[in-house]
Amino acid sequence: MGLFDRFKKKEASHYDPNDIKIEDLRVGFMFEYDMKNWVIKEEYEYDWGNNYFTREYKLETSDDTAYLHIDYSDENSMTMSRKLKVRALGEDIPEVIEESKKPPKKIEYKGVAYFLDKESPGYFSDDPEDDNSWTEFISWDYYDAEEKLVACVEQWGAREFEASYGQIVHDYEITNILPGSV
């Protein structure tokens, strides 16, 4: 550190340190949810077309990994999900999609029935500033009858499938947001 470095103007924060909100989240930030302390490890962006974007964060705690998906255009609509093998949602999901070009209308996981809500083709990036980092995929979202639980099937390329399950999260459930150290 040089003699005058301490007098240099610090870069302005993208948030008010006295009022950190959900939309201020970035890699390194921490918060409490479901009686656990979570740290944001990675940040992703989704482009759904027509200037419609959503954001997702990979979260870790001492004994768990989850993903917080936020739709800022829908009053901070959020889901907290965990990855699982696609065949856990149905043994033949990849084959059904490949053969009929459509996903099943209903799937089950852990005794809960999920119903197809929407199909969303889009692009994913783990580095949105890099134009070459975007990957095309298609996502099918399922909800339980009460619309509190969610399951998702994604197709990447011709034969690669991923799945996740989780629940709807409300703003008030995420508390004590702290910025990360830079």
C-alpha positions in Angstrom: 0.0 0.0 0.0 1.4 3.3 -1.0 1.6 6.4 1.1 -1.4 8.1 -0.5 -3.5 5.0 -1.2 -5.5 5.4 2.0 -6.7 8.8 0.8 -8.1 7.5 -2.5 -11.8 7.7 -2.9 -13.5 4.3 -2.2 -15.8 2.9 -4.9 -19.4 3.6 -4.2 -21.5 0.7 -3.0 -24.4 -0.6 -5.1 -26.5 -0.7 -1.9 -27.3 1.4 1.2 -25.3 -0.3 4.0 -28.0 0.7 6.5 -30.8 -0.9 4.5 -29.6 -3.9 2.5 -32.3 -5.5 0.4 -32.8 -8.7 -1.5 -32.0 -7.0 -4.8 -28.6 -6.0 -3.4 -27.4 -9.6 -3.0 -24.0 -10.4 -4.6 -21.3 -13.1 -4.3 -19.9 -13.1 -0.8 -23.0 -11.7 0.9 -24.5 -13.7 3.9 -28.0 -14.0 5.2 -30.2 -16.1 7.5 -32.9 -18.3 6.1 -34.7 -21.3 7.8 -32.5 -20.9 10.9 -29.3 -21.3 8.9 -26.6 -18.9 7.9 -26.1 -18.9 4.1 -23.2 -17.5 2.1 -23.6 -16.7 -1.6 -20.8 -18.5 -3.5 -21.8 -18.0 -7.2 -24.2 -15.8 -9.2 -26.0 -16.7 -12.4 -28.2 -14.8 -14.8 -31.1 -16.1 -17.0 -32.3 -14.3 -20.2 -35.8 -15.3 -21.1 -36.1 -13.0 -24.1 -38.0 -9.7 -24.5 -35.6 -8.0 -22.0 -36.8 -10.3 -19.2 -34.0 -11.5 -16.9 -33.9 -13.4 -13.6 -31.0 -14.1 -11.2 -29.9 -17.1 -9.3 -27.4 -17.6 -6.4 -25.6 -20.7 -5.4 -25.7 -20.8 -1.6 -23.8 -22.8 1.0 -24.1 -23.4 4.7 -22.0 -25.7 6.8 -24.0 -28.8 5.8 -26.1 -27.8 2.7 -26.0 -26.3 -0.8 -29.1 -24.6 -2.3 -30.0 -22.2 -5.1 -32.0 -19.0 -4.6 -33.8 -18.0 -7.8 -35.1 -14.4 -7.9 -37.5 -12.9 -10.4 -37.2 -9.1 -9.7 -39.9 -8.2 -12.2 -42.5 -10.3 -10.3 -42.3 -8.5 -6.9 -39.1 -10.5 -5.9 -40.7 -13.8 -6.6 -38.3 -16.3 -5.1 -37.6 -20.1 -4.9 -35.1 -22.0 -2.8 -34.2 -25.2 -4.5 -31.8 -28.1 -4.4 -30.5 -30.2 -7.3 -31.5 -33.8 -7.8 -31.2 -36.5 -10.4 -33.9 -36.0 -13.1 -35.0 -39.6 -12.8 -36.0 -38.9 -9.1 -38.9 -37.0 -10.6 -39.9 -39.9 -13.0 -37.9 -42.7 -14.4 -38.7 -41.9 -18.0 -38.7 -38.1 -18.1 -35.8 -37.8 -20.5 -37.3 -40.4 -22.9 -40.8 -38.9 -22.8 -39.3 -35.4 -23.6 -37.1 -36.8 -26.4 -39.8 -38.9 -28.0 -42.8 -36.6 -27.7 -41.0 -33.2 -27.5 -43.2 -32.5 -24.5 -42.7 -33.0 -20.8 -45.1 -34.9 -18.6 -48.0 -32.9 -17.3 -47.6 -34.3 -13.8 -44.6 -35.6 -11.9 -44.2 -36.9 -8.3 -41.4 -36.5 -5.8 -41.4 -37.7 -2.2 -45.2 -38.3 -2.4 -46.1 -34.9 -3.6 -47.7 -34.4 -7.0 -46.4 -31.5 -9.1 -48.3 -30.1 -12.1 -46.7 -28.5 -15.2 -47.1 -24.7 -15.0 -45.0 -23.3 -17.8 -42.3 -24.0 -20.4 -39.6 -21.4 -20.7 -36.9 -21.5 -23.3 -34.0 -19.2 -22.4 -30.3 -18.6 -22.0 -28.1 -19.1 -18.9 -24.8 -17.4 -18.0 -22.4 -17.7 -15.1 -20.6 -14.6 -16.4 -23.2 -12.2 -18.1 -20.5 -9.7 -19.0 -19.0 -12.3 -21.4 -21.1 -12.5 -24.5 -19.7 -16.0 -25.2 -20.8 -17.4 -21.9 -24.5 -17.8 -22.7 -25.9 -21.3 -23.1 -29.3 -22.1 -24.6 -31.7 -24.4 -22.6 -35.3 -25.0 -21.9 -37.0 -25.2 -18.5 -40.3 -26.7 -17.3 -41.7 -25.5 -14.0 -44.0 -27.6 -11.9 -46.0 -26.6 -8.8 -47.8 -28.6 -6.2 -51.6 -28.0 -5.8 -51.1 -25.3 -3.1 -48.3 -23.6 -5.2 -45.9 -23.6 -2.3 -43.6 -26.3 -3.6 -41.8 -26.2 -6.9 -40.0 -28.8 -9.1 -38.1 -28.0 -12.3 -36.8 -30.0 -15.2 -34.2 -28.5 -17.6 -32.9 -29.7 -20.9 -29.5 -28.6 -22.0 -28.7 -29.6 -25.6 -30.2 -32.7 -27.1 -29.8 -35.2 -24.2 -28.6 -33.5 -21.0 -31.2 -33.1 -18.3 -31.1 -31.5 -14.8 -33.7 -31.3 -12.1 -34.4 -29.5 -8.9 -37.1 -29.2 -6.2 -37.8 -26.6 -3.6 -40.2 -24.1 -2.2 -41.5 -20.6 -2.6 -39.6 -18.1 -0.4 -41.0 -14.8 0.8 -38.9 -11.6 1.4 -39.5 -11.6 5.1 -38.0 -15.1 5.4 -34.5 -13.8 4.4 -33.1 -11.8 7.3 -29.9 -10.3 8.6 -28.3 -9.7 5.1 -24.7 -8.7 5.4 -22.3 -7.7 2.7 -19.3 -9.9 1.9 -15.7 -8.9 2.4 -14.0 -7.6 -0.7 
